[in-house]
Amino acid sequence: MKTLLTALPLVLLAACAASEIELPQGTAARGDPAKPVPASVETVVTTDPAVDADDPALWADPRDPSRAVLFGTDKTDGLYVHDIGGKVRQFLPDGPLNNVDLRPGFTVEGKDYVLVTATERKNFTVVAYLFDPDTLETRRYGILPLDMGEPYGYCMGKLGGDFYLIPNNKAGDVRVLRLANGAPLEAATLAYSFKVGSQPEGCVVDDETGRLYLGEEDVAIWRFDLRPGAPAEPVTVAAVDGERLAADVEGLSILRDRGAKYLIASSQGDATYPVWRIEGDSYAYKGRFAVEGGAIDNVTGTDGLDAWSGPIGPFPEGAIAMHDTDDGGSQQNFKIVDWRDVRRALSLP
């Protein structure tokens, strides 16, 4: 497999300067109290007592949303595929995978698959899988070497029929790699490259608008426009202020509900989840929640996050999956909350 071409078709230089607000790890933000929302499901791994979980990705079959899975990285060992009840369906032992994302409609030899990709931090690659929506089985598709050292955060997008793979690293470098539908993974080419001022991780692409949301962990959530010819300057969505958003900013996701679109962040510093309603070019803060109460243990630390819009498994109006750093002993796992519970807790319409 060849490495990425070093020529940059387009370089976007974005030096994101902002005043950092330092909060000790685990210190609760000072302002808006987080509303309690119980977990409805948690993942369970019985074959490994020390799962080093990190980032989830949800999927449901649009033909039958009861057929649903949760992909979850183990940043020591590989990728787990859970059913929507939390049990392991499949494990792919591909090394220290950090962040994972997916997009449907990737066509190989005339068949549509879900393209699932994750960053691998030992060999500095992106590992890709094909998930078959008919059999619910996952198989390796390829490995893409990166030219940025150890990849850290990651997300995907799908714009104009092309798939975009977006890794970042601790130095603030961000790559936006374009992959044509059905092409081999090593055919990905560099579409954009830019840099933020300090360590990023979580990101999410709004495929409808072509916008990338990126969390610079101790500084802010930024918005970039991936559309050709769009301005390169970042837009501040929300600053790390210790009131609504605490460092570290980790996972980001978008959920659509009742004609509205919400941006949800995972705030590792106090294990809360702030929510903003996306209103064109502005962002209306709607409150934040913590995963606590109910029969399943609380989320006491959090990293990756993913949301699913619409019915998925037993959740008729959407769900959010998040990492929990402490499930007892050395075990970490993922929790799933019902979007209806979040909506009630935050008094959303």
C-alpha positions in Angstrom: 0.0 0.0 0.0 1.3 3.4 -0.9 1.5 6.3 1.5 -0.5 9.5 0.9 0.8 12.0 -1.7 2.6 14.8 0.0 1.4 17.4 -2.5 -1.4 19.4 -0.9 -4.2 20.2 -3.3 -5.4 22.9 -0.9 -4.0 24.0 2.4 -6.2 25.8 4.9 -4.2 27.4 7.6 -6.4 28.3 10.6 -4.5 29.3 13.7 -7.2 29.3 16.3 -6.1 31.7 19.0 -8.3 31.8 22.1 -7.8 32.3 25.8 -7.5 28.9 27.5 -9.4 28.3 30.7 -7.8 25.6 32.8 -10.0 23.3 34.8 -8.5 20.5 36.8 -9.6 17.1 35.5 -12.8 16.0 37.2 -13.7 19.4 38.4 -17.4 20.3 37.8 -18.1 23.3 35.7 -19.3 26.2 37.8 -22.4 27.2 36.1 -25.5 25.6 34.6 -26.4 22.4 36.6 -26.5 19.3 34.5 -29.9 17.6 34.4 -29.9 13.9 35.3 -30.7 11.4 32.5 -30.6 7.6 33.2 -28.7 5.2 30.9 -31.1 2.7 29.3 -28.4 0.2 28.0 -24.7 -0.5 28.6 -22.3 -2.6 26.7 -20.9 -5.8 28.3 -17.7 -7.6 27.4 -17.1 -10.9 29.3 -14.0 -12.0 27.4 -11.7 -9.2 28.5 -11.7 -7.8 32.1 -9.8 -4.7 31.1 -11.6 -3.2 28.1 -10.0 0.2 27.3 -13.1 1.7 25.6 -13.0 5.1 23.9 -15.4 6.0 21.1 -18.8 4.6 19.9 -20.7 4.8 16.5 -24.3 3.8 16.2 -26.1 2.3 13.2 -29.7 1.2 12.5 -31.2 -0.4 9.4 -33.5 2.2 7.8 -35.7 -0.7 6.5 -36.0 -2.1 10.0 -34.6 0.0 12.8 -34.8 -2.9 15.3 -31.7 -4.2 13.4 -29.1 -2.0 15.1 -25.5 -2.2 16.3 -23.0 -0.1 18.2 -19.4 -0.1 17.1 -17.0 0.6 20.0 -13.2 1.0 20.0 -10.9 -0.6 22.5 -7.8 1.6 22.3 -5.6 -1.2 23.3 -7.0 -4.1 21.3 -9.4 -3.4 18.4 -13.0 -2.9 17.5 -16.1 -4.3 19.2 -19.5 -4.7 17.4 -22.3 -4.8 19.9 -26.0 -5.5 19.4 -28.3 -2.7 20.5 -28.8 -4.5 23.8 -25.1 -4.2 24.6 -23.9 -7.8 23.9 -20.9 -8.5 21.7 -21.6 -9.6 18.2 -18.1 -9.5 16.8 -14.6 -8.4 17.8 -11.9 -7.4 15.3 -8.4 -7.4 16.9 -6.8 -4.6 15.0 -4.7 -3.0 17.7 -5.1 0.4 19.5 -8.1 2.0 17.7 -9.0 5.4 19.1 -12.0 7.0 17.3 -14.5 5.4 15.0 -17.1 6.7 12.6 -19.3 5.4 9.7 -21.2 6.4 6.6 -23.7 4.2 4.6 -23.9 3.8 0.9 -20.4 2.7 0.1 -20.7 0.5 -3.0 -18.3 -2.3 -3.6 -18.8 -4.8 -6.5 -22.4 -3.6 -6.9 -23.4 -4.0 -3.3 -24.0 -1.2 -0.7 -22.1 -1.4 2.5 -21.7 0.8 5.5 -18.1 2.1 5.5 -16.7 2.0 9.0 -13.3 3.6 9.7 -11.1 4.1 12.8 -7.8 5.7 13.6 -5.0 3.3 14.7 -2.4 4.8 17.0 0.5 2.3 16.9 1.1 2.2 13.1 -0.3 5.6 12.4 -3.1 4.5 10.0 -6.8 4.6 9.3 -8.3 1.1 9.4 -11.5 0.6 7.3 -14.2 -2.1 7.5 -17.2 -3.0 5.4 -20.3 -3.6 7.4 -23.0 -5.6 5.6 -26.5 -4.2 6.4 -28.0 -7.5 5.3 -26.0 -9.9 7.4 -24.9 -7.4 10.1 -21.3 -8.8 9.7 -18.2 -6.7 9.5 -15.0 -7.4 7.6 -11.7 -5.6 7.0 -11.5 -3.4 3.9 -8.1 -1.8 4.1 -5.4 0.2 5.9 -4.4 3.7 5.0 -1.0 5.0 6.2 -1.1 8.6 7.4 1.7 11.3 7.1 0.9 13.1 10.4 2.4 10.9 13.1 0.1 9.4 15.6 -3.5 10.1 14.7 -5.8 11.0 17.7 -9.3 12.3 17.0 -11.3 11.3 13.9 -14.6 11.6 12.1 -16.1 11.1 8.7 -18.3 13.0 6.2 -20.1 12.3 2.9 -20.4 15.2 0.5 -21.4 15.1 -3.1 -21.1 11.4 -3.3 -17.6 11.3 -1.9 -16.5 10.0 1.5 -14.3 12.1 3.7 -11.9 10.7 6.3 -10.8 13.4 8.8 -8.0 12.5 11.3 -6.3 14.9 13.6 -3.3 14.7 16.0 -2.2 16.1 19.3 -0.1 18.9 17.6 -3.4 20.3 16.2 -2.9 19.1 12.6 -6.1 18.1 10.8 -6.3 16.2 7.5 -9.4 16.0 5.3 -9.0 13.0 2.9 -11.4 12.4 0.0 -12.3 8.9 -1.0 -14.5 8.2 -4.0 -17.4 5.8 -3.5 -16.2 2.3 -3.9 -12.6 3.1 -4.3 -9.8 1.2 -2.5 -8.9 2.8 0.7 -5.3 3.7 -0.5 -6.8 5.8 -3.3 -7.8 8.5 -0.8 -6.3 11.9 -1.6 -5.7 15.0 0.5 -8.5 17.6 0.0 -7.7 20.0 2.8 -5.1 20.4 5.6 -5.3 22.9 8.4 -4.2 23.4 12.0 -5.6 24.5 15.3 -3.6 26.1 18.1 -3.6 23.1 20.6 -4.7 19.5 20.9 -8.1 18.6 19.3 -9.9 15.3 19.3 -13.7 15.0 18.7 -15.2 16.2 15.5 -18.4 15.7 13.4 -19.4 16.6 9.9 -22.9 17.9 9.0 -23.3 16.3 5.6 -26.3 18.5 4.8 -24.3 21.7 5.1 -20.7 20.6 4.5 -19.6 21.9 7.9 -17.0 20.3 10.1 -17.3 20.9 13.9 -14.0 20.3 15.8 -13.3 20.3 19.5 -10.0 21.9 20.5 -9.9 20.2 23.9 -9.1 23.1 26.3 -10.2 26.0 24.1 -13.4 25.8 22.1 -15.6 24.1 19.6 -14.9 25.4 16.1 -16.8 25.3 12.8 -15.1 24.9 9.4 -16.7 24.9 6.0 -15.6 22.0 3.8 -17.4 23.1 0.7 -15.2 24.1 -2.3 -14.5 27.8 -2.3 -15.8 28.4 1.2 -13.8 30.7 3.6 -11.1 29.0 5.5 -11.5 31.0 8.7 -12.9 29.1 11.7 -16.1 30.2 13.5 -16.4 29.9 17.3 -19.4 27.7 18.2 -18.7 27.6 22.0 -15.8 28.5 24.1 -14.5 26.4 27.1 -15.8 28.7 29.7 -16.2 26.5 32.8 -19.9 27.4 32.9 -21.5 25.5 30.1 -18.5 23.7 28.6 -15.6 22.3 30.6 -12.3 21.1 29.4 -11.6 18.6 27.9 -13.9 18.7 24.9 -14.1 15.2 23.6 -16.8 13.7 21.4 -19.1 15.7 19.2 -22.3 14.6 17.4 -25.4 15.9 15.7 -29.0 14.7 16.3 -32.0 15.8 14.2 -35.4 15.8 15.9 -38.8 17.3 15.0 -37.3 19.7 12.4 -34.5 20.8 14.7 -30.8 20.0 14.6 -28.8 19.7 17.8 -25.0 19.7 18.4 -24.1 17.6 21.4 -20.6 17.6 23.1 -18.9 15.3 25.5 -17.2 17.4 28.3 -14.7 15.1 29.9 -13.7 17.5 32.6 -17.0 17.1 34.4 -18.7 14.2 32.6 -21.6 16.3 31.2 -23.1 16.8 27.8 -24.0 20.3 26.6 -26.5 20.7 23.9 -26.9 23.5 21.3 -29.7 23.9 18.8 -28.1 24.8 15.4 -30.0 27.7 13.9 -28.4 28.6 10.6 -25.1 30.3 11.5 -25.8 30.6 15.2 -26.0 28.1 18.1 -28.6 28.4 20.9 -27.5 26.7 24.1 -30.2 24.5 25.5 -28.7 23.1 28.6 -26.6 20.1 29.5 -27.2 16.7 31.0 -25.3 14.0 33.0 -25.9 10.3 32.7 -27.0 9.3 36.2 -29.8 7.7 38.1 -31.7 4.5 37.1 -30.7 0.9 37.4 -27.4 1.3 35.4 -24.4 2.9 36.9 -23.6 6.6 36.3 -21.2 7.8 33.7 -18.3 9.1 35.9 -15.9 10.0 33.1 -16.6 10.3 29.3 -14.7 10.4 26.1 -16.3 9.6 22.7 -20.0 10.3 21.9 -22.4 9.5 19.0 -26.0 10.3 18.4 -28.5 8.6 16.1 -31.5 10.5 14.7 -34.8 8.7 14.5 -35.7 5.1 15.4 -32.9 2.7 16.5 -33.6 -0.5 18.3 -35.9 0.1 21.3 -35.5 3.9 21.0 -38.3 5.2 18.6 -37.0 8.8 18.5 -33.3 8.5 18.7 -30.5 7.7 21.1 -27.1 8.8 22.2 -24.1 6.5 23.0 -21.2 7.7 25.2 -18.1 6.3 26.7 -17.9 5.6 30.4 -14.4 5.5 31.8 -15.3 3.6 35.0 -17.7 0.6 34.9 -16.1 -0.9 38.0 -12.6 -2.3 38.4 -10.6 -1.9 35.3 -13.5 -2.2 32.9 -14.7 0.6 30.7 -17.8 0.5 28.5 -20.4 2.5 26.6 -23.8 3.7 27.8 -26.9 4.4 25.6 -29.5 7.0 26.6 -33.0 7.5 25.2 -33.2 10.8 23.4 -36.8 11.3 24.7 -35.3 11.4 28.2 -32.8 14.1 27.2 -35.5 16.0 25.5 -37.7 16.0 28.7 -34.8 16.8 30.9 -33.8 19.9 28.9 -37.4 20.9 28.1 -36.9 20.8 24.4 -39.9 21.2 22.1 
